[in-house]
Structure formats: structure tokens, C-alpha cells
Amino acid sequence: MKNQRVFASAIFYFCFTLTLLIPVTGSADQEKMTAAEMRALIPSNTLSGGSVHVYHDPSGAMEGMRRGQGMHFDSGTWTITDAGQYCRQWSRWGNKALDCFHIYRLDNNKLLLQSADDPYYSIVKFREGNPECIRVHPSVSSSS
């Protein structure tokens, strides 16, 4: 009897984990964006997730603002590769590492950013323009 409970518990957790992974790997309702679609959507607009807002300047500069125990800002660069990946690199955040993502369209102006290198993903909201009025620093803009 004890072995049956352990087996049933293992099956439950396996199925629960599997259902969490389905949205991440792409489903019929998720449309992977092409490089051309990303290049048309992202410049001059903001991606917001939770308390983080990232404005994407058309020059390739980006500015991020994070709320939580005060306001935190960082600058970086972003690009869209011909292979259809959105790549970004922060000056301080994320250990200054270059991170690349595949982007999938969801409902209600939401996008799923799936890491190209690991199982990390994030759901963000697309927002037109720079609604948080995040200032783009000229030193970052001129270097891209």
C-alpha cells in the first residue's frame, strides 16, 4: 500500500510538472515571432514584466527601471538577430551577460520570452512608446 501511494504521488508530480512546461515549449495558441515582426514591434516601445519596465530605443540602446525597495535603473543594448532572436545585455543587471530569447505572441498584448540557452522564460506586456518616461542615456545611445 505504501509503495502505491509513493508511485501515485510520483505520477501526480510528474504530470503537474509536465503541465507547467507545456506553455513554455510553445503550444498551438502561441505564435513565434519572426525577426521582421520583432524589428517592427520592439523599437520605440516598452516591455513590462512585474515591477520591471524596459524601454527600447531605436538606436539599440535600452533603459530599464525596476521598482522594489526603491527605484533601480540600468542601461544596456538590444538587437534582433537574423535567426529571430531578441538579444540584450545590461551594464549591471544579469551579471552583464548577453541573453537571447525567442518571442511568442500571447493574448492581451502579452509576449512570452523563452531563453535560447536555458529553461528560463518570462511573460511581459507590450506597451506602446515610453509610458514610464525612462530617459535614454546619450552615452549608451552613441555607442550602439
N, C-alpha and C positions, 0 to 999 in steps of 0.2 A: 504494500500500500504506500509506504514512504517513497519508494522508487517511482511509483506512478505520479505522485504529487510533484516530485522533482522534475520528472520528464514533462509533465503538463506545464509546470512553471517555466521551464526552459523553452518550450514551444511558444508560450504566450509572449515572453520577452523577445524571442526571435521575430515573431510576427509583428509585434509592436515596433521594433526597430526597423523592420522592413518597410512598414507604412510611413515611417518618418523619412526614409531615404527616397521614396518614390518621387516626391516633388523636387528633390534636389537633382535627380538624374534626368529630369525632363519628362513631361507627360504630353498627352495629346493636346491639352489646352495651352501648353507653353510653346511659344514660337521663338526660336533662337534668332536673334537679330544678326543681320549681315553687317559687314564693315561699313557699307554705304549708308545703311539705316542708322548706325551709331554715329557716323560723321554728320548726319543731318540732324540728329536729336540732341546730342550732348553739348556741343559748343554754345556758349552764352546761356546755359541753363544750370540748374542745381539738382543734385541728387541728395535726398534727405533720408536718413535712417535713424530712428530713435532720437537721440539728442545731438546727432552729428549732421552737419549740413556742409556740402561741398559744391562750391561754385566753380564751373569750368570755363575759363576764359578762352576765346577762340585762338589765342596765341600759343596755347599749350600749357599755360600756367594754370594752377588751381589753388584755391584757398579753402581751407577747412575751418569750421568753427564747431566746438564741442561744448555743450553746457553740462554742468555737473560739478559740484564743489568749485564753483567759479567758472569763468569763461576761458577756454583754451583755444589757441589758434595755431595753425601750421600752414606752410606753403609747400608747393610741390609742382610736379609736372605730370601731364597726362598725354596719352596718344591712343590712337586706334591703329592696330596693325592690319596689313592686307589680309592676314589669315582670320580676321574677325574677332580680335581680342581687344578689350579695353584694358590698357595698362596704366598704372600710376605709381609714382614714387614720391614719398613725403620727405621733407627736410629733417623732421624729427620723429614723427609718428611711425609706427610699424617698423621700428629698427632701421629706417631709411631703405628698406628693401623694395625692389621692383616687384609689384604684384600685378598679375594679369588675370582677367576674368572673361568668361563667356557671359553674354547678357541675354536673358529670356524675358519676353513680354508677359506680364500677368494682367489681371483686371485692374480697373480703377487707377490708372496711371502708375502702377507699381511694376518694378523690374526686379528680377532675380539675378544677382551677380554670383556666378559659380566660379570659384577659383580654378584656374587652368592647371594648377600644380598640386592641390591637396583637396580634401573634402570640405573645406571652408566655403560657406555661402552666406549671402546677406540679401535681405529683401529691402529695397529702398523705394521711395516715392519720387517720381519725376516731377519737378516743379519748374515752370517757365521762368526765365530770367534769373534775377538775383534777389529773391524776396527777403533774404536776411541782410541785404546790403553789405555783403562781405567785400572788403576792399582788396583788390588785386595789387600786390606789391610790385612796383616797376622793376626792381632788381631781378625778380623771378621771371617776369614777362619778357624782359630784354634778353635773358639767357636761353630762351627756348626757340 
